[in-house]
């Protein structure tokens, strides 16, 4: 196996893991335990995806330069969301949600862009659509969840 093949295999394996684990974490009950474990696994997998994306895009710059920039932007969001939770910064929960879901949008976008030409029916649409579709779908979800969290936290707590 070549060095490129090794990093590509890592990228595909951990990218797939991110897609699966991220989805499960998004729908799991938000409490210590399962959600926390999945979040750690998601972030750790995203680190591998980020490093492998940088390496493979640099090795094949002409064909894959755009993946380099997606990797930095998407992992930046994942790190932002991860650190917001770890540090419990002011207003950490909306930051955590925005960062983690934003990073998920990034990985979905990358998967679509790389693979859409091989997917029947979808390959008949202009590729540009798939650059924006995950963001167009995901951003309203982030906004709705953040609003729900803010509304819930502003209500008086009854013990």
NUBA-205654 format. One record per residue (C-alpha): residue number from 1; x, y, z. Coordinates in nm, 2 decimals, padded with zeros to 4 digits. Example, Ala and Ser with C-alpha at 12.3 -4.5 7.8 and 13.67 -1.06 7.14 Angstrom:
<sites>
num:c1:c2:c3
1:01.23:-00.45:00.78 .
2:01.37:-00.11:00.71 .
</sites>
This chain:
<sites>
num:c1:c2:c3
1:00.00:00.00:00.00 .
2:00.13:00.35:-00.09 .
3:00.15:00.63:00.17 .
4:-00.14:00.80:-00.01 .
5:-00.34:00.47:00.00 .
6:-00.28:00.44:00.37 .
7:-00.40:00.79:00.45 .
8:-00.70:00.75:00.21 .
9:-00.80:00.43:00.39 .
10:-00.77:00.61:00.73 .
11:-00.97:00.90:00.59 .
12:-01.25:00.68:00.45 .
13:-01.27:00.46:00.76 .
14:-01.27:00.74:01.02 .
15:-01.49:00.96:00.80 .
16:-01.75:00.68:00.79 .
17:-01.72:00.65:01.17 .
18:-01.78:01.02:01.21 .
19:-02.09:01.01:00.99 .
20:-02.24:00.72:01.19 .
21:-02.13:00.83:01.54 .
22:-02.22:01.19:01.48 .
23:-02.57:01.10:01.38 .
24:-02.62:00.87:01.68 .
25:-02.48:01.13:01.92 .
26:-02.71:01.40:01.77 .
27:-03.01:01.18:01.85 .
28:-02.90:01.03:02.18 .
29:-03.01:01.16:02.52 .
30:-02.79:01.45:02.62 .
31:-02.63:01.34:02.95 .
32:-02.31:01.20:03.07 .
33:-02.25:00.85:02.95 .
34:-02.35:00.74:02.61 .
35:-02.37:01.09:02.45 .
36:-02.04:01.19:02.61 .
37:-01.87:00.87:02.49 .
38:-02.00:00.92:02.14 .
39:-01.89:01.28:02.14 .
40:-01.54:01.18:02.24 .
41:-01.53:00.91:01.97 .
42:-01.67:01.17:01.71 .
43:-01.40:01.42:01.80 .
44:-01.12:01.17:01.80 .
45:-01.23:01.03:01.46 .
46:-01.26:01.39:01.33 .
47:-00.89:01.45:01.42 .
48:-00.79:01.15:01.21 .
49:-01.02:01.27:00.92 .
50:-00.87:01.62:00.95 .
51:-00.50:01.50:00.94 .
52:-00.57:01.25:00.67 .
53:-00.75:01.51:00.46 .
54:-00.47:01.75:00.49 .
55:-00.21:01.49:00.40 .
56:-00.40:01.35:00.10 .
57:-00.50:01.69:-00.03 .
58:-00.14:01.81:-00.02 .
59:-00.03:01.50:-00.20 .
60:-00.28:01.55:-00.48 .
61:-00.32:01.92:-00.46 .
62:-00.44:01.98:-00.82 .
63:-00.74:01.75:-00.77 .
64:-00.81:01.79:-00.40 .
65:-00.71:02.14:-00.29 .
66:-01.07:02.22:-00.19 .
67:-01.07:01.93:00.06 .
68:-00.78:02.09:00.24 .
69:-00.99:02.40:00.31 .
70:-01.30:02.20:00.39 .
71:-01.09:02.00:00.64 .
72:-00.96:02.31:00.82 .
73:-01.30:02.48:00.83 .
74:-01.49:02.17:00.94 .
75:-01.24:02.06:01.20 .
76:-01.23:02.41:01.33 .
77:-01.60:02.38:01.40 .
78:-01.56:02.04:01.56 .
79:-01.29:02.17:01.79 .
80:-01.49:02.48:01.87 .
81:-01.79:02.27:01.97 .
82:-01.58:02.02:02.16 .
83:-01.39:02.29:02.35 .
84:-01.70:02.48:02.44 .
85:-01.83:02.17:02.62 .
86:-01.50:02.09:02.78 .
87:-01.43:02.44:02.91 .
88:-01.80:02.52:02.99 .
89:-01.74:02.87:02.86 .
90:-02.01:03.13:02.89 .
91:-02.32:03.03:02.69 .
92:-02.14:02.70:02.61 .
93:-02.43:02.49:02.50 .
94:-02.53:02.68:02.19 .
95:-02.16:02.70:02.10 .
96:-02.13:02.33:02.14 .
97:-02.44:02.26:01.93 .
98:-02.33:02.50:01.66 .
99:-01.98:02.37:01.64 .
100:-02.06:02.00:01.64 .
101:-02.35:02.02:01.40 .
102:-02.15:02.26:01.18 .
103:-01.87:02.01:01.17 .
104:-02.12:01.74:01.07 .
105:-02.25:01.96:00.79 .
106:-01.88:01.99:00.68 .
107:-01.82:01.62:00.67 .
108:-02.15:01.55:00.49 .
109:-02.06:01.82:00.23 .
110:-01.72:01.67:00.17 .
111:-01.87:01.32:00.13 .
112:-02.13:01.45:-00.12 .
113:-01.88:01.65:-00.32 .
114:-01.64:01.36:-00.35 .
115:-01.90:01.09:-00.43 .
116:-02.19:01.26:-00.60 .
117:-02.06:01.19:-00.95 .
118:-02.09:00.81:-00.87 .
119:-02.44:00.83:-00.73 .
120:-02.72:00.76:-00.98 .
121:-02.98:01.03:-01.01 .
122:-02.78:01.27:-00.79 .
123:-02.51:01.28:-01.05 .
124:-02.75:01.44:-01.30 .
125:-02.77:01.76:-01.08 .
126:-02.51:02.03:-01.09 .
127:-02.23:01.97:-00.83 .
128:-02.27:02.32:-00.70 .
129:-02.60:02.22:-00.54 .
130:-02.43:01.97:-00.32 .
131:-02.18:02.24:-00.20 .
132:-02.47:02.43:-00.04 .
133:-02.74:02.17:00.02 .
134:-02.61:02.04:00.36 .
135:-02.56:02.39:00.49 .
136:-02.91:02.49:00.36 .
137:-03.06:02.20:00.55 .
138:-02.84:02.20:00.86 .
139:-02.83:02.57:00.94 .
140:-03.20:02.60:01.01 .
141:-03.17:02.29:01.24 .
142:-02.88:02.45:01.43 .
143:-03.09:02.77:01.47 .
144:-03.40:02.58:01.58 .
145:-03.21:02.37:01.84 .
146:-03.03:02.67:01.97 .
147:-03.35:02.86:02.01 .
148:-03.51:02.57:02.19 .
149:-03.22:02.55:02.43 .
150:-03.23:02.93:02.49 .
151:-03.60:02.92:02.55 .
152:-03.57:02.62:02.79 .
153:-03.28:02.79:02.98 .
154:-03.47:03.12:03.02 .
155:-03.77:02.95:03.18 .
156:-03.79:02.94:03.56 .
157:-03.66:02.62:03.71 .
158:-03.90:02.44:03.95 .
159:-03.73:02.20:04.19 .
</sites>
